[in-house]
Amino acid sequence: MKSILVTGAAGQLGSEFERLSRSIKDFHFIFTTRTQIDLARPETFETINDLQPDIVINCAAYTAVDQAESERETAMAYNANILADLAQICAAREIPIIHFSSDYVYHNALRRPLRETDPTRPKGAYAKSKLKGEKVLLQHHPNPLIFRVSWLYSSFGHNFPKTILRLIKERDLLNIVNDQIGAPTYASDVARMVVEVSRQMEGLWHEKFGIYNYCNIGTTTWSGIAQHIVDRTGSSCKINPIPSVQYPTLAPRPRYSVLNLSKFKKNFDLPIPHWQDSLDHCLDLLLNEKG
Ligand SMILES: NC(=O)c1ccc[n+]([C@@H]2O[C@H](COP(=O)([O-])OP(=O)(O)OC[C@H]3O[C@@H](n4cnc5c(N)ncnc54)[C@H](OP(=O)(O)O)[C@@H]3O)[C@@H](O)[C@H]2O)c1
């Protein structure tokens, strides 16, 4: 049986792989947190040599988007520079590597669904580190698979839907940005997609490697997501849409992040769920948890 090693297993995406792994029979999963594989200590990458997995899925990353503005070097080290070592270890053993990048790498002036070949103009330290990470991986590994995902959330970890779910219980009114357009992406869907793609990639890594956009179908705004959560839960909290200028952040956010999924659809035979269906699924999990 093939084995898949997942780094950053305690994060929201890593945790989704862990949950999914319980129902998967044709792969053996090995989950590592920073105790075993630490992006700050490249010597820990020897774990890969010791365990010899068939595929590495890298969910470990520096993800504090605003904090990265004051920790630029750390963000660049973890999200980009250190990936050279990780890629080389995998390349030496011909182990395919799957990695995740961000819609933030685009941040261009285009206002139509963004293609993988469109110009990249990352603005903040996090976004720049993610774009550099793609380049480092492609430079040091012969066939990495990189998914640019947008607005990731899960029932695990910290994310926008979970914050809204908490706040609508505490407040009567929430001011939420309505002029950033994109698609939320359920990390559970990403995990399922990656496992299925891993099956479909068998014997095709040298042909199909590269960068792919991936997100849930449909588009919305942050206030659209918040309103959906209010509607779904029957909350009386009012969502007041505001422009981004009224909610300044340390790192700039793209106004338009809708991803064109044509390349993914052409290469992989997989249904992509609509964001509303996936969000409902996640909300059901969260609401049942709290009983
Ligand atoms: N979240 C989003 O909206 C979003 C959007 C687009 C793309 N992405 C990308 O998707 C991927 C997964 O994101 P996520 O949301 O699952 O992130 P996450 O929940 O923040 O998880 C990241 C994981 O990386 C681990 N990590 C941080 N520094 C590390 C280090 N030095 N060594 C080893 N592990 C370390 C963290 O460990 P600790 O738990 O110990 O801190 C955490 O478990 C990332 O590449 C991210 O950039 C995310």
Ligand as a Chemical Component Dictionary entry (heavy atoms), coordinates in Angstrom:
data_LIG
# 
_chem_comp.id                   LIG 
_chem_comp.type                 NON-POLYMER 
_chem_comp.pdbx_formal_charge   0 
_chem_comp.three_letter_code    LIG 
# 
loop_
_chem_comp_atom.comp_id 
_chem_comp_atom.atom_id 
_chem_comp_atom.alt_atom_id 
_chem_comp_atom.type_symbol 
_chem_comp_atom.charge 
_chem_comp_atom.model_Cartn_x 
_chem_comp_atom.model_Cartn_y 
_chem_comp_atom.model_Cartn_z 
_chem_comp_atom.pdbx_ordinal 
LIG N1  N1  N 0  -6.070 29.645 5.376  1  
LIG C1  C1  C 0  -6.282 30.220 4.195  2  
LIG O1  O1  O 0  -7.196 31.035 4.004  3  
LIG C2  C2  C 0  -5.417 29.862 3.022  4  
LIG C3  C3  C 0  -5.708 30.410 1.809  5  
LIG C4  C4  C 0  -4.922 30.078 0.749  6  
LIG C5  C5  C 0  -3.871 29.201 0.912  7  
LIG N2  N2  N 1  -3.582 28.681 2.120  8  
LIG C6  C6  C 0  -2.447 27.754 2.240  9  
LIG O2  O2  O 0  -2.954 26.452 2.524  10 
LIG C7  C7  C 0  -2.011 25.736 3.324  11 
LIG C8  C8  C 0  -2.696 25.183 4.560  12 
LIG O3  O3  O 0  -3.214 26.277 5.298  13 
LIG P1  P1  P 0  -4.007 26.094 6.664  14 
LIG O4  O4  O 0  -5.132 27.040 6.614  15 
LIG O5  O5  O -1 -4.272 24.650 6.928  16 
LIG O6  O6  O 0  -2.935 26.649 7.693  17 
LIG P2  P2  P 0  -2.887 26.509 9.263  18 
LIG O7  O7  O 0  -4.181 26.031 9.809  19 
LIG O8  O8  O 0  -2.302 27.764 9.779  20 
LIG O9  O9  O 0  -1.847 25.323 9.454  21 
LIG C9  C9  C 0  -0.501 25.497 9.163  22 
LIG C10 C10 C 0  0.263  24.454 9.932  23 
LIG O10 O10 O 0  1.658  24.717 9.687  24 
LIG C11 C11 C 0  2.315  24.495 10.884 25 
LIG N3  N3  N 0  3.566  25.200 10.972 26 
LIG C12 C12 C 0  3.791  26.525 11.136 27 
LIG N4  N4  N 0  5.101  26.759 11.260 28 
LIG C13 C13 C 0  5.705  25.552 11.159 29 
LIG C14 C14 C 0  7.036  25.118 11.230 30 
LIG N5  N5  N 0  8.040  25.972 11.441 31 
LIG N6  N6  N 0  7.309  23.807 11.067 32 
LIG C15 C15 C 0  6.309  22.924 10.883 33 
LIG N7  N7  N 0  5.022  23.255 10.847 34 
LIG C16 C16 C 0  4.725  24.556 10.985 35 
LIG C17 C17 C 0  1.384  24.978 11.968 36 
LIG O11 O11 O 0  1.766  24.324 13.143 37 
LIG P3  P3  P 0  1.302  24.821 14.588 38 
LIG O12 O12 O 0  -0.105 24.352 14.681 39 
LIG O13 O13 O 0  2.237  24.112 15.498 40 
LIG O14 O14 O 0  1.464  26.315 14.591 41 
LIG C18 C18 C 0  0.038  24.522 11.436 42 
LIG O15 O15 O 0  -0.283 23.245 11.921 43 
LIG C19 C19 C 0  -0.883 26.727 3.594  44 
LIG O16 O16 O 0  0.143  26.518 2.673  45 
LIG C20 C20 C 0  -1.506 28.075 3.378  46 
LIG O17 O17 O 0  -0.562 29.052 3.016  47 
LIG C21 C21 C 0  -4.346 28.978 3.180  48 
# 
loop_
_chem_comp_bond.comp_id 
_chem_comp_bond.atom_id_1 
_chem_comp_bond.atom_id_2 
_chem_comp_bond.value_order 
_chem_comp_bond.pdbx_ordinal 
LIG N1  C1  SING 1  
LIG C1  O1  DOUB 2  
LIG C1  C2  SING 3  
LIG C2  C3  SING 4  
LIG C2  C21 DOUB 5  
LIG C3  C4  DOUB 6  
LIG C4  C5  SING 7  
LIG C5  N2  DOUB 8  
LIG N2  C6  SING 9  
LIG N2  C21 SING 10 
LIG C6  O2  SING 11 
LIG C6  C20 SING 12 
LIG O2  C7  SING 13 
LIG C7  C8  SING 14 
LIG C7  C19 SING 15 
LIG C8  O3  SING 16 
LIG O3  P1  SING 17 
LIG P1  O4  DOUB 18 
LIG P1  O5  SING 19 
LIG P1  O6  SING 20 
LIG O6  P2  SING 21 
LIG P2  O7  DOUB 22 
LIG P2  O8  SING 23 
LIG P2  O9  SING 24 
LIG O9  C9  SING 25 
LIG C9  C10 SING 26 
LIG C10 O10 SING 27 
LIG C10 C18 SING 28 
LIG O10 C11 SING 29 
LIG C11 N3  SING 30 
LIG C11 C17 SING 31 
LIG N3  C12 SING 32 
LIG N3  C16 SING 33 
LIG C12 N4  DOUB 34 
LIG N4  C13 SING 35 
LIG C13 C14 SING 36 
LIG C13 C16 DOUB 37 
LIG C14 N5  SING 38 
LIG C14 N6  DOUB 39 
LIG N6  C15 SING 40 
LIG C15 N7  DOUB 41 
LIG N7  C16 SING 42 
LIG C17 O11 SING 43 
LIG C17 C18 SING 44 
LIG O11 P3  SING 45 
LIG P3  O12 DOUB 46 
LIG P3  O13 SING 47 
LIG P3  O14 SING 48 
LIG C18 O15 SING 49 
LIG C19 O16 SING 50 
LIG C19 C20 SING 51 
LIG C20 O17 SING 52 
# 
